Amino acid sequence: MPTSKPLYASIRRDGAKETSTKGYSRVSPTSWPARSFCARSEQDPPNLAAGSNHPITDLELASRLSFFLWSSIPDTDLLRLAREGRLKDPAVLERQVRRMLTDPRSDALVTNFFAQWLRLRELALVDPDTSEYPNFEDDPAAGPSSGSWSSLAQVSCGKIEASST
């Protein structure tokens, strides 16, 4: 599809055939950003059989890690290691994951992933029976600043051990 200006100019030349609304509706899609600009995407290697797996690049790994743990783009350190091709090294990868989990941005893991997966936001709809749970003091529906969320964050980020008691 042609770019917006030449397309619009051609529509204006043919003005007798098209209304302004029709003309703009033809031009608008050319001015929208590409899907790859609006959403994070990865390209499969050419000639990959349908349903096949393939290794991801270090840059794709950096992107997946940062969006999963931080809900954000990779930082400078992660990108540098990815560009150097060192991020897939198990020792380097482990150090980076541990570093990322100690970063305050990893709170996004709890507030986004666990809240959706465990449906924690629905706790606001529940009123605990205090006769059944007399020690209940926390309001887990209060969000990430509450004790329940904080404990979940600490366990998931390896700051404390989960116990069965």
Contact map, one row per residue, 1 for C-alpha under 8 A:
111000000000000000000000000001000000000000000000000000000000000000000000000000000000000000000000000000000000000000000000000000000000000000000000000000000000000000000
111101100000000000000000000001000000000000000000000000000000000000000000000000000000000000000000000000000000000000000000000000000000000000000000000000000000000000000
111111100000000000000000000001100000000000000000000000000000000000000000000000000000000000000000000000000000000000000000000000000000000000000000000000000000000000000
011111110000000000000000001101100000000000000000000000000000000000000000000000000000000000000000000000000000000000000000000000000000000000000000000000000000000000000
001111111000000000000000000000000000000000000000000000000000000000000000000000000000000000000000000000000000000000000000000000000000000000000000000000000000000000000
011111111100000000000000000000000000000000000000000000000000000000000000000000000000000000000000000000000000000000000000000000000000000000000000000000000000000000000
011111111110000000000000001000000000000000000000000000000000000000000000000000000000000000000000000000000000000000000000000000000000000000000000000000000000000000000
000111111111000000000011001000000000000000000000000000000000000000000000000000000000000000000000000000000000000000000000000000000000000000000000000000000000000000000
000011111111100000000000000000000000000000000000000000000000000000000000000000000000000000000000000000000000000000000000000000000000000000000000000000000000000000000
000001111111110000000000000000000000000000000000000000000000000000000000000000000000000000000000000000000000000000000000000000000000000000000000000000000000000000000
000000111111111001000010000000000000000000000000000000000000000000000000000000000000000000000000000000000000000000000000000000000000000000000000000000000000000000000
000000011111111000000010000000000000000000000000000000000000000000000000000000000000000000000000000000000000000000000000000000000000000000000000000000000000000000000
000000001111111000000000000000000000000000000000000000000000000000000000000000000000000000000000000000000000000000000000000000000000000000000000000000000000000000000
000000000111111111000000000000000000000000000000000000000000000000000000000000000000000000000000000000000000000000000000000000000000000000000000000000000000000000000
000000000011111111100000000000000000000000000000000000000000000000000000000000000000000000000000000000000000000000000000000000000000000000000000000000000000000000000
000000000000011111100000000000000000000000000000000000000000000000000000000000000000000000000000000000000000000000000000000000000000000000000000000000000000000000000
000000000000011111100000000000000000000000000000000000000000000000000000000000000000000000000000000000000000000000000000000000000000000000000000000000000000000000000
000000000010011111110110000000000000000000000000000000000000000000000000000000000000000000000000000000000000000000000000000000000000000000000000000000000000000000000
000000000000001111111110000000000000000000000000000000000000000000000000000000000000000000000000000000000000000000000000000000000000000000000000000000000000000000000
000000000000000001111111000000000000000000000000000000000000000000000000000000000000000000000000000000000000000000000000000000000000000000000000000000000000000000000
000000000000000000111111100000000000000000000000000000000000000000000000000000000000000000000000000000000000000000000000000000000000000000000000000000000000000000000
000000000000000001111111110000000000000000000000000000000000000000000000000000000000000000000000000000000000000000000000000000000000000000000000000000000000000000000
000000010011000001111111111000000000000000000000000000000000000000000000000000000000000000000000000000000000000000000000000000000000000000000000000000000000000000000
000000010000000000011111111100000000000000000000000000000000000000000000000000000000000000000000000000000000000000000000000000000000000000000000000000000000000000000
000000000000000000001111111110000000000000000000000000000000000000000000000000000000000000000000000000000000000000000000000000000000000000000000000000000000000000000
000000000000000000000111111111000000000000000000000000000000000000000000000000000000000000000000000000000000000000000000000000000000000000000000000000000000000000000
000100110000000000000011111111100000000000000000000000000000000000000000000000000000000000000000000000000000000000000000000000000000000000000000000000000000000000000
000100000000000000000001111111110000000000000000000000000000000000000000000000000000000000000000000000000000000000000000000000000000000000000000000000000000000000000
000000000000000000000000111111110000000000000000000000000000000000000000000000000000000000000000000000000000000000000000000000000000000000000000000000000000000000000
111100000000000000000000011111110000000000000000000000000000000000000000000000000000000000000000000000000000000000000000000000000000000000000000000000000000000000000
001100000000000000000000001111111000000000000000000000000000000000000000000000000000000000000000000000000000000000000000000000000000000000000000000000000000000000000
000000000000000000000000000111111100000000000000000000000000000000000000000000000000000000000000000000000000000000000000000000000000000000000000000000000000000000000
000000000000000000000000000000111110110000000000000000000000000000000000000000000000000000000000000000000000000000000000000000000000000000000000000000000000000000000
000000000000000000000000000000011111110000000000000000000000000000000000000000000000000000000000000000000000000000000000000000000000000000000000000000000000000000000
000000000000000000000000000000001111111000000000000000000000000000000000000000000000000000000000000000000000000000000000000000000000000000000000000000000000000000000
000000000000000000000000000000000111111110000000000000000000000000000000000000000000000000000000000000000000000000000000000000000000000000000000000000000000000000000
000000000000000000000000000000001111111100000000000000000000000000000000000000000000000000000000000000000000000000000000000000000000000000000000000000000000000000000
000000000000000000000000000000001111111100000000000000000000000000000000000000000000000000000000000000000000000000000000000000000000000000000000000000000000000000000
000000000000000000000000000000000011111110000000000000000000000000000000000000000000000000000000000000000000000000000000000000000000000000000000000000000000000000000
000000000000000000000000000000000001111111000000000000000000000000000000000000000000000000000000000000000000000000000000000000000000000000000000000000000000000000000
000000000000000000000000000000000001001111100000000000000000000000000000000000000000000000000000000000000000000000000000000000000000000000000000000000000000000000000
000000000000000000000000000000000000000111110000000000000001000000000000000000000000000000000000000000000000000000000000000000000000000000000000000000000000000000000
000000000000000000000000000000000000000011111000000000000000000000000000000000000000000000000000000000000000000000000000000000000000000000000000000000000000000000000
000000000000000000000000000000000000000001111101000001000000000000000000000000000000000000000000000000000000000000000000000000000000000000000000000000000000000000000
000000000000000000000000000000000000000000111111000001000000000000000000000000000000000000000000000000000000000000000000000000000000000000000000000000000000000000000
000000000000000000000000000000000000000000011111000000000000000000000000000000000000000000000000000000000000000000000000000000000000000000000000000000000000000000000
000000000000000000000000000000000000000000001111100000000000000000000000000000000000000000000000000000000000000000000000000000000000000000000000000000000000000000000
000000000000000000000000000000000000000000011111110100000000000000000000000000000000000000000000000000000000000000000000000000000000000000000000000000000000000000000
000000000000000000000000000000000000000000000011111100000000000000000000000000000000000000000000000000000000000000000000000000000000000000000000000000000000000000000
000000000000000000000000000000000000000000000001111100000000000000000000000000000000000000000000000000000000000000000000000000000000000000000000000000000000000000000
000000000000000000000000000000000000000000000000111110000000000000000000000000000000000000000000000000000000000000000000000000000000000000000000000000000000000000000
000000000000000000000000000000000000000000000001111111000000000000000000000000000000000000000000000000000000000000000000000000000000000000000000000000000000000000000
000000000000000000000000000000000000000000000000001111100000000000000000000000000000000000000000000000000000000000000000000000000000000000000000000000000000000000000
000000000000000000000000000000000000000000011000000111110000000000000000000000000000000000000000000000000000000000000000000000000000000000000000000000000000000000000
000000000000000000000000000000000000000000000000000011111000000000000000000000000000000000000000000000000000000000000000000000000000000000000000000000000000000000000
000000000000000000000000000000000000000000000000000001111101100000000000000000000000000000000000000000000000000000000000000000000000000000000000000000000000000000000
000000000000000000000000000000000000000000000000000000111111100000000000000000000000000000000000000000000000000000000000000000000000000000000000000000000000000000000
000000000000000000000000000000000000000000000000000000011111110000000000000000000110111100000000000000000000000000000000000000000000000000000000000000000000000000000
000000000000000000000000000000000000000000000000000000001111111000000000000000100110000000000000000000000000000000000000000000000000000000000000000000000000000000000
000000000000000000000000000000000000000001000000000000011111111100000000000000000000000000000000000000000000000000000000000000000000000000000000000000000000000000000
000000000000000000000000000000000000000000000000000000011111111110000000000000000100001100000000000000000000000000000000000000000000000000000000000000000000000000000
000000000000000000000000000000000000000000000000000000000111111111000000010001100100001000000000000000000000000000000000000000000000000000000000000000000000000000000
000000000000000000000000000000000000000000000000000000000011111111100000110000000000000000000000000000000000000000000000000000000000000000000000000000000000000000000
000000000000000000000000000000000000000000000000000000000001111111110000000000000000000000000000000000000000000000000000000000000000000000000000000000000000000000000
000000000000000000000000000000000000000000000000000000000000111111111100010000000000000000000000100000000000000000000000000000000000000000000000000000000000000000000
000000000000000000000000000000000000000000000000000000000000011111111111111000000000000000000000000000000000000000000000000000000000000000000000000000000000000000000
000000000000000000000000000000000000000000000000000000000000001111111111110000000000000000000000000000000000000000000000000000000000000000000000000000000000000000000
000000000000000000000000000000000000000000000000000000000000000111111110000000000000000000000000000000000000100010000000000000000000000000000000000000000000000000000
000000000000000000000000000000000000000000000000000000000000000011111110000000000000000000000000000110001101100000000000000000000000000000000000000000000000000000000
000000000000000000000000000000000000000000000000000000000000000011111111100000000000000000000000000100001111100000000000000000000000000000000000000000000000000000000
000000000000000000000000000000000000000000000000000000000000000001111111100000000000000000000000000000001001100100000000000000000000000000000000000000000000000000000
000000000000000000000000000000000000000000000000000000000000000001100111110000000000000000000000000000000000000000000000000000000000000000000000000000000000000000000
000000000000000000000000000000000000000000000000000000000000001001100111111000000000000000000000000000000000000000000000000000000000000000000000000000000000000000000
000000000000000000000000000000000000000000000000000000000000011011100001111101100000000000000000000000000000000000000000000000000000000000000000000000000000000000000
000000000000000000000000000000000000000000000000000000000000000001000000111111100000000000000000000000000000000000000000000000000000000000000000000000000000000000000
000000000000000000000000000000000000000000000000000000000000000000000000011111110000000000000000000000000000000000000000000000000000000000000000000000000000000000000
000000000000000000000000000000000000000000000000000000000000000000000000001111111000000000000000000000000000000000000000000000000000000000000000000000000000000000000
000000000000000000000000000000000000000000000000000000000000010000000000011111111100001000000001000000000000000000000000000000000000000000000000000000000000000000000
000000000000000000000000000000000000000000000000000000000010010000000000011111111110000000000000000000000000000000000000000000000000000000000000000000000000000000000
000000000000000000000000000000000000000000000000000000000000000000000000000111111111000000000000000000000000000000000000000000000000000000000000000000000000000000000
000000000000000000000000000000000000000000000000000000000000000000000000000011111111111000000000000000000000000000000000000000000000000000000000000000000000000000000
000000000000000000000000000000000000000000000000000000000110110000000000000001111111111000000000000000000000000000000000000000000000000000000000000000000000000000000
000000000000000000000000000000000000000000000000000000000110000000000000000000111111110000000000000000000000000000000000000000000000000000000000000000000000000000000
000000000000000000000000000000000000000000000000000000000000000000000000000000011111111000000000000000000000000000000000000000000000000000000000000000000000000000000
000000000000000000000000000000000000000000000000000000000100000000000000000000001111111100000000000000000000000000000000000000000000000000000000000000000000000000000
000000000000000000000000000000000000000000000000000000000100000000000000000000001111111110010000000000000000000000000000000000000000000000000000000000000000000000000
000000000000000000000000000000000000000000000000000000000100110000000000000001001101111111011000000000000000000000000000000000000000000000000000000000000000000000000
000000000000000000000000000000000000000000000000000000000100100000000000000000000000111111011000000000000000000000000000000000000000000000000000000000000000000000000
000000000000000000000000000000000000000000000000000000000000000000000000000000000000011111111000000000000000000000000000000000000000000000000000000000000000000000000
000000000000000000000000000000000000000000000000000000000000000000000000000000000000001111111100000000000000000000000000000000000000000000000000000000000000000000000
000000000000000000000000000000000000000000000000000000000000000000000000000000000000000011111110000000000000000000000000000000000000000000000000000000000000000000000
000000000000000000000000000000000000000000000000000000000000000000000000000000000000011111111111000000000000000000000000000000000000000000000000000000000000000000000
000000000000000000000000000000000000000000000000000000000000000000000000000000000000001111111111100000000000000000000000000000000000000000000000000000000000000000000
000000000000000000000000000000000000000000000000000000000000000000000000000000000000000001111111110000000000000000000000000000000000000000000000000000000000000000000
000000000000000000000000000000000000000000000000000000000000000000000000000000000000000000111111111000000000000000000000000000000000000000000000000000000000000000000
000000000000000000000000000000000000000000000000000000000000000000000000000001000000000000011111111100000000000000000000000000000000000000000000000000000000000000000
000000000000000000000000000000000000000000000000000000000000000010000000000000000000000000001111111110000000000000000000000000000000000000000000000000000000000000000
000000000000000000000000000000000000000000000000000000000000000000000000000000000000000000000111111111000000000000000000000000000000000000000000000000000000100000000
000000000000000000000000000000000000000000000000000000000000000000000000000000000000000000000011111111100000000000000000000000000000000000000000000000000000000000000
000000000000000000000000000000000000000000000000000000000000000000001100000000000000000000000001111111101100000000000000000000000000000000000000000000000000000000000
000000000000000000000000000000000000000000000000000000000000000000001000000000000000000000000000111111111100000000000000000000000000000000000000000000000000100000000
000000000000000000000000000000000000000000000000000000000000000000000000000000000000000000000000011111110100000000000000000000000000000000000000000000000000100000000
000000000000000000000000000000000000000000000000000000000000000000000000000000000000000000000000001111111100000000000000000000000000000000000000000000000000000000000
000000000000000000000000000000000000000000000000000000000000000000000000000000000000000000000000000011111110000000000000000000000000000000000000000000000000000000000
000000000000000000000000000000000000000000000000000000000000000000001110000000000000000000000000000110111111000000000000000000000000000000000000000000000000000000000
000000000000000000000000000000000000000000000000000000000000000000001100000000000000000000000000000111111111110000000000000000000000000000000000000000000000000000000
000000000000000000000000000000000000000000000000000000000000000000000100000000000000000000000000000000011111111000000000000000000000000000000001000000001000000000000
000000000000000000000000000000000000000000000000000000000000000000001110000000000000000000000000000000001111111110000000000000000000000000000000000000000000000000000
000000000000000000000000000000000000000000000000000000000000000000011110000000000000000000000000000000000111111111000000000000000000000000000000000000001000000000000
000000000000000000000000000000000000000000000000000000000000000000000000000000000000000000000000000000000111111111100000000000000000000000000001000010011000000000000
000000000000000000000000000000000000000000000000000000000000000000000000000000000000000000000000000000000011111111100000000000000000000000000011000000000000000000000
000000000000000000000000000000000000000000000000000000000000000000000010000000000000000000000000000000000001111111110000000000000000000000000000000000000000000000000
000000000000000000000000000000000000000000000000000000000000000000010000000000000000000000000000000000000001111111111000000000000000000000000000000000000000000000000
000000000000000000000000000000000000000000000000000000000000000000000000000000000000000000000000000000000000111111111111000000000000000000000000000000000000000000000
000000000000000000000000000000000000000000000000000000000000000000000000000000000000000000000000000000000000011111111111100000000000000000000000000000000000000000000
000000000000000000000000000000000000000000000000000000000000000000000000000000000000000000000000000000000000000111111111100000000000000000000000000000000000000000000
000000000000000000000000000000000000000000000000000000000000000000000000000000000000000000000000000000000000000011111111000000000000000000000000000000000000000000000
000000000000000000000000000000000000000000000000000000000000000000000000000000000000000000000000000000000000000001111111000000000000000000000000000000000000000000000
000000000000000000000000000000000000000000000000000000000000000000000000000000000000000000000000000000000000000001111111111000000000000000000000000000000000000000000
000000000000000000000000000000000000000000000000000000000000000000000000000000000000000000000000000000000000000001111111111000000000000000011000000000000000000000000
000000000000000000000000000000000000000000000000000000000000000000000000000000000000000000000000000000000000000000110011111100000000000000001010000000000000000000000
000000000000000000000000000000000000000000000000000000000000000000000000000000000000000000000000000000000000000000000011111111000000000000001000000000000000000000000
000000000000000000000000000000000000000000000000000000000000000000000000000000000000000000000000000000000000000000000011111111000000000000011000000000000000000000000
000000000000000000000000000000000000000000000000000000000000000000000000000000000000000000000000000000000000000000000000111111100000000000011100000000000000000000000
000000000000000000000000000000000000000000000000000000000000000000000000000000000000000000000000000000000000000000000000011111100000000000000000000000000000000000000
000000000000000000000000000000000000000000000000000000000000000000000000000000000000000000000000000000000000000000000000011111110000000000000000000000000000000000000
000000000000000000000000000000000000000000000000000000000000000000000000000000000000000000000000000000000000000000000000000111111000000000000000000000000000000000000
000000000000000000000000000000000000000000000000000000000000000000000000000000000000000000000000000000000000000000000000000001111100100100000000000000000000000000000
000000000000000000000000000000000000000000000000000000000000000000000000000000000000000000000000000000000000000000000000000000111111100000000000000000000000000000000
000000000000000000000000000000000000000000000000000000000000000000000000000000000000000000000000000000000000000000000000000000011111111100000000000000000000000000000
000000000000000000000000000000000000000000000000000000000000000000000000000000000000000000000000000000000000000000000000000000001111110000000000000000000000000000000
000000000000000000000000000000000000000000000000000000000000000000000000000000000000000000000000000000000000000000000000000000001111110000000000000000000000000000000
000000000000000000000000000000000000000000000000000000000000000000000000000000000000000000000000000000000000000000000000000000011111111100000000000000000000000000000
000000000000000000000000000000000000000000000000000000000000000000000000000000000000000000000000000000000000000000000000000000000111111100000000000000000000000000000
000000000000000000000000000000000000000000000000000000000000000000000000000000000000000000000000000000000000000000000000000000000100111110000000000000000000000000000
000000000000000000000000000000000000000000000000000000000000000000000000000000000000000000000000000000000000000000000000000000010100111111000000000000000000000000000
000000000000000000000000000000000000000000000000000000000000000000000000000000000000000000000000000000000000000000000000000000000000001111100000000000000000000000000
000000000000000000000000000000000000000000000000000000000000000000000000000000000000000000000000000000000000000000000000000000000000000111110000011100000000000000000
000000000000000000000000000000000000000000000000000000000000000000000000000000000000000000000000000000000000000000000000000000000000000011111100011100000000000000000
000000000000000000000000000000000000000000000000000000000000000000000000000000000000000000000000000000000000000000000001001100000000000001111110011110000000000000000
000000000000000000000000000000000000000000000000000000000000000000000000000000000000000000000000000000000000000000000001111100000000000000111110010000000000000000000
000000000000000000000000000000000000000000000000000000000000000000000000000000000000000000000000000000000000000000000000000100000000000000111111110000000000000000000
000000000000000000000000000000000000000000000000000000000000000000000000000000000000000000000000000000000000001000000000100000000000000000011111110010000000000000000
000000000000000000000000000000000000000000000000000000000000000000000000000000000000000000000000000000000010011000000000000000000000000000000111110011000000000000000
000000000000000000000000000000000000000000000000000000000000000000000000000000000000000000000000000000000000000000000000000000000000000000000111111011000000000000000
000000000000000000000000000000000000000000000000000000000000000000000000000000000000000000000000000000000000000000000000000000000000000001111111111111000000000000000
000000000000000000000000000000000000000000000000000000000000000000000000000000000000000000000000000000000000000000000000000000000000000001110000111111100000000000000
000000000000000000000000000000000000000000000000000000000000000000000000000000000000000000000000000000000000000000000000000000000000000001110000011111110000000000000
000000000000000000000000000000000000000000000000000000000000000000000000000000000000000000000000000000000000010000000000000000000000000000010011111111111000000000000
000000000000000000000000000000000000000000000000000000000000000000000000000000000000000000000000000000000000000000000000000000000000000000000001111111111100000000000
000000000000000000000000000000000000000000000000000000000000000000000000000000000000000000000000000000000000000000000000000000000000000000000000001111111110000000000
000000000000000000000000000000000000000000000000000000000000000000000000000000000000000000000000000000000000010000000000000000000000000000000000000111111111000000000
000000000000000000000000000000000000000000000000000000000000000000000000000000000000000000000000000000000010110000000000000000000000000000000000000011111111100000000
000000000000000000000000000000000000000000000000000000000000000000000000000000000000000000000000000000000000000000000000000000000000000000000000000001111111111100000
000000000000000000000000000000000000000000000000000000000000000000000000000000000000000000000000000000000000000000000000000000000000000000000000000000111111111111000
000000000000000000000000000000000000000000000000000000000000000000000000000000000000000000000000000000000000000000000000000000000000000000000000000000011111111000000
000000000000000000000000000000000000000000000000000000000000000000000000000000000000000000000000010011000000000000000000000000000000000000000000000000001111111000000
000000000000000000000000000000000000000000000000000000000000000000000000000000000000000000000000000000000000000000000000000000000000000000000000000000000111111110000
000000000000000000000000000000000000000000000000000000000000000000000000000000000000000000000000000000000000000000000000000000000000000000000000000000000111111110000
000000000000000000000000000000000000000000000000000000000000000000000000000000000000000000000000000000000000000000000000000000000000000000000000000000000110011111000
000000000000000000000000000000000000000000000000000000000000000000000000000000000000000000000000000000000000000000000000000000000000000000000000000000000010011111100
000000000000000000000000000000000000000000000000000000000000000000000000000000000000000000000000000000000000000000000000000000000000000000000000000000000010000111110
000000000000000000000000000000000000000000000000000000000000000000000000000000000000000000000000000000000000000000000000000000000000000000000000000000000000000011111
000000000000000000000000000000000000000000000000000000000000000000000000000000000000000000000000000000000000000000000000000000000000000000000000000000000000000001111
000000000000000000000000000000000000000000000000000000000000000000000000000000000000000000000000000000000000000000000000000000000000000000000000000000000000000000111
